[in-house]
Amino acid sequence: YHDYVISPLLFHWQSQSTVREDSPTGRRYRKAPEGWRFLLFVRRAKTDSRGLTAPFLHLGPVQYVGHQGERPMSVTWRLEQPMPGDWYQRAKTASG
């Protein structure tokens, strides 16, 4: 997956490789059903320095901003709260 930070409030996320914009899953991403909220959890790597599964950081609720393509869909999400500055700076540096 090609996931990366855009800004402290925006995140680029790539769906599973089979998701099309007009599929039930694609429509759900674009227009969340009543009562649904999408929550963003991220991690820098699959494992930590000890080789153990790395923990996720909960960045909070997000709203759909837009997308490009399909199979996979590249979705831009807006966070309700800015991500922590230290995490954003490290993630931005890692993504180039």
For each residue, the residues with C-beta under 8 A, 3 or more apart:
1: 13 14 72
2: 12 14 74
3: 11 12 13 14 42
4: 11 12 91 95
5: 8 10 11 12 83 88 91 92 95
6: 10 11 12 76
7: 10
8: 5 79 82 83 85 88
9: 78 79 82 83
10: 5 6 7 65 76 77 78 79
11: 3 4 5 6 40 42 59 62 76 77 79 83
12: 2 3 4 5 6 74 75 76
13: 1 3 40 74 75 76 77
14: 1 2 3 72 73 74 75
15: 19 25 26 29 72 73 74 75
16: 19 25 72
17: 71 72
18: 71 72
19: 15 16 23 25 26 29 70 71 72 73
20: 23 26 70 71 73
21: 26 27 30 67 70 73
22: 26 27
23: 19 20 26 27
24: 27 28
25: 15 16 19 28 29
26: 15 19 20 21 22 23 29 30 70 73
27: 21 22 23 24 30 31
28: 24 25 31 32 33 36
29: 15 19 25 26 32 38 64 67 73 75
30: 21 26 27 64 67
31: 27 28 64
32: 28 29 36 37 38 64
33: 28 36
34:
35:
36: 28 32 33
37: 32 61
38: 29 32 61 62 63 64 77
39: 58 60 61 62
40: 11 13 58 59 60 61 62 77 79
41: 56 57 58 59
42: 3 11 56 57 59 91
43: 46 54 55 56 57
44: 54 90 91 94
45: 48 54
46: 43 53 54
47: 50 51 52 53 54
48: 45 51 52 53 54 55
49:
50: 47
51: 47 48
52: 47 48
53: 46 47 48
54: 43 44 45 46 47 48
55: 43 48
56: 41 42 43
57: 41 42 43 84 87
58: 39 40 41
59: 11 40 41 42 62 79 81 83
60: 39 40 79 80 81
61: 37 38 39 40 79 80
62: 11 38 39 40 59 77 78 79 80
63: 38 77 78 80
64: 29 30 31 32 38 67 75 76 77 78
65: 10 75 76 77 78
66: 75 76
67: 21 29 30 64 73 74 75 76
68: 73 74
69: 72 73 74
70: 19 20 21 26 73
71: 17 18 19 20
72: 1 14 15 16 17 18 19 69
73: 14 15 19 20 21 26 29 67 68 69 70
74: 2 12 13 14 15 67 68 69
75: 12 13 14 15 29 64 65 66 67
76: 6 10 11 12 13 64 65 66 67
77: 10 11 13 38 40 62 63 64 65
78: 9 10 62 63 64 65
79: 8 9 10 11 40 59 60 61 62 82 83
80: 60 61 62 63
81: 59 60
82: 8 9 79 85 88
83: 5 8 9 11 59 79 87 88 91
84: 57 87 88
85: 8 82 88 89
86: 89 90
87: 57 83 84 90 91
88: 5 8 82 83 84 85 91 92
89: 85 86 92 93
90: 44 86 87 93 94
91: 4 5 42 44 83 87 88 94 95
92: 5 88 89 95
93: 89 90
94: 44 90 91
95: 4 5 91 92
96:
